[in-house]
Amino acid sequence: MIILFSTVLTICSLLLVLLVLMHKGRGGGLSDMFGGGVSSNLGGSSVAERNLDRITVGIAVVWFVSAMALGLLLKVSN
């Protein structure tokens, strides 16, 4: 069980990094410092951006649950 949750946690961590990097810069952060603020906003977020937000939140929830489960399993096993 510990190996399963460790694997899920690792995969979710890598996916979260990739998903966050795929998001469009919202401004005011590091993305503006490196030229990310040059693009114009053409009417809010698109369907793809909203779906990317939903997928990111879903993966983050799975990551959190697997981290908690792994912590509890490691605490019980010791």
C-alpha positions in Angstrom: 0.0 0.0 0.0 2.8 2.4 0.8 4.4 1.8 -2.6 1.1 2.5 -4.3 0.6 5.8 -2.5 4.2 6.8 -3.1 3.8 6.1 -6.8 0.5 8.1 -7.0 2.1 11.0 -5.1 5.1 11.1 -7.4 3.0 11.0 -10.5 0.6 13.6 -9.2 3.6 15.9 -8.2 5.0 15.7 -11.8 1.6 16.3 -13.3 1.0 19.3 -11.0 4.3 20.9 -12.1 3.4 20.4 -15.8 -0.2 21.7 -15.3 0.9 24.8 -13.4 3.5 25.6 -16.1 0.8 25.3 -18.8 -1.4 28.0 -17.2 -1.5 31.4 -18.7 0.2 34.2 -16.6 -2.4 36.3 -14.8 -0.1 39.3 -14.3 1.6 40.8 -11.3 3.9 37.9 -10.7 7.1 36.4 -12.0 5.5 36.0 -15.5 5.4 39.8 -15.9 9.0 40.1 -15.0 10.1 37.9 -17.9 7.8 39.4 -20.5 4.6 37.5 -19.8 2.6 40.6 -19.4 3.0 41.6 -23.1 0.1 39.5 -24.3 -3.3 41.0 -24.3 -6.4 39.7 -22.6 -9.1 39.0 -25.2 -12.2 38.5 -23.2 -11.5 36.4 -20.1 -10.6 32.8 -19.8 -11.3 30.3 -22.6 -12.9 26.9 -22.3 -9.5 25.3 -22.4 -8.2 27.5 -19.6 -11.2 26.6 -17.4 -10.8 22.9 -18.2 -7.1 23.2 -17.3 -8.1 24.8 -14.0 -10.5 21.9 -13.2 -7.9 19.3 -14.1 -5.3 21.0 -11.9 -7.6 21.2 -8.9 -8.6 17.5 -9.4 -5.0 16.4 -9.5 -4.2 18.6 -6.5 -7.0 16.9 -4.5 -5.7 13.5 -5.4 -2.2 14.6 -4.4 -3.4 15.9 -1.0 -5.4 12.7 -0.3 -2.5 10.5 -1.2 -0.1 12.6 0.9 -2.4 12.3 3.9 -2.9 8.6 3.4 0.8 8.0 3.0 1.5 9.9 6.1 -1.0 7.9 8.1 0.3 4.6 6.7 3.8 5.5 7.6 2.8 6.5 11.1 0.9 3.3 11.7 3.6 1.1 10.3 6.2 2.4 12.7 
